[in-house]
Amino acid sequence: MSVTNIPITVSARVLLRVVAFCERRGHAPEALCREAGVGYALLMQEQARLPWPAVERLCQRALEVTGDEHFGLHLAEDVGDAKHYDIGVLVLMASATLGDALARFASSTRYWGDGERVTFLRSADGLTIRSALPGAGAFVRHSEECSLAEVVLGARQLSGHSVSSVVVRFSHGGPQKLSEHERILACPLGFGAARSEGV
């Protein structure tokens, strides 16, 4: 899917998490942003949003400098860090039940990014969360793994229980080692599926 015909923007707060992740691993945020052609000062602006090509460049550079084979999964583990809470997360935390929080999340995903990147479908098996991003390659793999892991980890954080999916499937092929997927997602896994989704 070409992103040139899709006016997608993403909240700078999402990218600040990526930059902070790299900084904790010894990479200067200003240099990382400069190498990706993204202004670090722009990321610091509360309401800033970045076009999708800039998001791809910054995240691809983050993959390169960290060399983290499980970048997306490890980034998702930051979801419970209070330093990264924004108004969207606080609204979810104020929900009476986990179901209410997921419903609110489903209706407000554009707060973090435009487009149908994450969708929620109700079925006889319960709730299915699908992640679909434009583009291809390692960046999309890590982004989709991050998206689905964030939902699982966020559900555990919000509910206070060890919530897990019935199954999580990814459209990309599986890595050589699945230990991190198994540790973080704690459910049956599938790779090379028609779409990336958690049930």
C-alpha positions in Angstrom: 0.0 0.0 0.0 1.4 3.4 -0.9 1.4 6.0 1.8 1.7 8.9 -0.7 -2.0 8.9 -1.4 -3.0 8.5 2.3 -2.7 11.7 4.5 -1.6 9.9 7.6 -0.1 11.7 10.6 1.0 10.4 13.9 1.1 12.1 17.3 4.6 13.3 18.3 4.1 11.7 21.7 4.2 8.2 20.0 7.6 9.0 18.5 8.9 10.5 21.8 8.5 7.0 23.2 10.7 5.6 20.4 13.3 8.3 21.0 13.3 7.7 24.7 13.7 4.0 24.2 16.8 4.6 22.1 18.1 7.2 24.6 18.0 4.6 27.4 20.2 2.4 25.2 22.8 5.1 24.8 21.7 7.0 21.6 21.4 10.8 21.7 17.9 11.8 20.8 18.9 14.9 18.9 21.4 12.9 16.7 18.8 10.2 16.1 16.2 12.7 14.9 18.7 14.6 12.8 19.8 11.4 11.1 16.2 10.7 10.3 15.5 14.2 9.1 13.1 14.9 11.9 13.3 17.9 14.2 13.7 16.9 17.8 12.2 20.2 18.9 9.0 19.4 17.0 8.6 16.2 18.9 8.6 18.2 22.1 5.6 20.2 21.0 2.4 19.0 22.9 0.0 18.9 19.9 2.6 18.1 17.1 1.9 15.4 14.5 4.3 14.0 12.0 3.5 12.8 8.4 3.9 9.0 7.9 7.1 9.2 5.8 8.9 11.0 8.7 7.5 8.3 11.1 8.9 5.6 8.9 12.3 7.2 8.7 12.7 7.8 12.4 11.5 4.3 13.4 13.7 2.7 10.8 16.7 4.6 12.1 15.8 3.5 15.6 15.9 -0.1 14.5 19.3 0.4 12.9 21.0 2.1 15.9 19.6 -0.3 18.6 20.0 -3.5 16.6 17.2 -4.9 18.8 15.7 -8.0 17.2 12.6 -7.6 19.2 12.3 -3.8 19.1 8.5 -3.6 18.8 7.9 -6.0 21.7 10.4 -4.3 24.0 9.0 -0.8 23.1 5.5 -2.1 24.0 6.7 -2.9 27.5 7.0 0.9 28.1 3.2 1.1 28.0 2.9 0.9 31.8 5.5 3.7 32.4 3.8 6.7 33.9 6.3 9.0 32.1 4.6 8.2 28.8 1.0 8.7 30.0 -1.0 11.3 28.0 -4.6 12.4 28.1 -5.6 9.4 25.9 -4.1 6.9 28.4 -5.6 8.7 31.4 -9.1 8.5 29.8 -8.6 4.7 29.4 -7.5 4.4 33.0 -10.6 6.2 34.1 -12.8 3.5 32.5 -15.0 1.5 34.9 -14.1 -1.8 33.3 -11.6 -3.3 30.9 -14.3 -3.6 28.3 -15.1 0.1 28.6 -11.4 0.9 28.2 -11.1 -1.2 25.1 -14.2 0.4 23.6 -12.9 3.9 24.3 -9.6 2.9 22.8 -11.3 1.6 19.7 -13.2 4.8 19.2 -10.2 7.1 19.8 -7.2 5.5 18.0 -6.9 8.6 15.8 -5.8 10.5 18.8 -2.5 8.7 18.4 -2.5 8.3 14.7 -4.7 8.7 11.6 -6.0 5.9 9.4 -7.4 2.4 10.2 -4.1 1.3 11.8 -5.8 -0.6 14.6 -9.4 -2.0 14.4 -11.6 -3.9 16.8 -14.1 -6.5 15.8 -16.6 -8.3 18.0 -17.3 -12.0 17.2 -18.5 -15.1 18.8 -15.0 -15.7 20.1 -14.9 -12.3 21.8 -12.9 -9.2 20.7 -10.5 -9.3 17.7 -7.9 -6.6 17.5 -6.3 -6.1 14.1 -3.2 -4.1 13.2 -2.6 -3.1 9.6 0.1 -0.5 8.6 1.1 0.8 5.3 4.5 0.0 4.0 6.6 -3.1 4.2 9.7 -4.6 5.8 11.2 -4.6 9.3 9.5 -1.3 10.3 6.0 -2.7 9.8 6.8 -6.0 11.5 8.0 -4.3 14.7 5.2 -1.7 14.6 2.5 -4.4 14.3 4.2 -6.5 17.1 4.3 -3.3 19.2 0.6 -2.5 18.6 -0.7 -5.9 19.6 1.6 -6.3 22.5 0.6 -2.9 23.8 -3.1 -3.9 23.8 -2.2 -7.1 25.8 0.1 -5.3 28.2 -2.2 -2.4 28.6 -5.1 -4.7 29.4 -3.0 -6.3 32.1 -2.1 -2.9 33.5 -5.7 -1.6 33.5 -7.3 -4.7 34.9 -4.6 -5.7 37.4 -4.9 -9.3 36.1 -2.7 -11.5 33.9 -4.9 -11.0 30.8 -3.8 -12.9 27.6 -5.2 -13.3 24.1 -6.6 -16.7 23.0 -4.1 -16.4 20.1 -2.0 -13.8 18.4 -1.2 -14.1 14.7 1.2 -12.0 12.6 1.2 -11.5 8.8 5.0 -11.6 8.8 7.2 -14.7 9.2 8.4 -15.7 12.6 11.9 -14.9 13.9 14.3 -17.6 14.7 13.7 -17.2 18.5 10.2 -16.9 19.9 11.2 -16.6 23.6 10.4 -12.9 23.8 7.0 -13.3 22.0 6.2 -16.1 24.4 7.3 -14.2 27.5 5.4 -11.0 26.6 2.3 -12.2 24.9 2.0 -15.5 26.8 -0.4 -17.1 24.4 -0.4 -19.4 21.3 1.3 -17.6 18.3 0.9 -17.8 14.5 3.1 -16.3 11.7 2.5 -15.9 8.0 -1.2 -15.3 8.6 -3.6 -13.4 6.4 -3.4 -10.5 8.8 -1.9 -9.4 12.1 -4.5 -9.8 14.9 -5.1 -10.8 18.5 -8.2 -12.7 19.5 
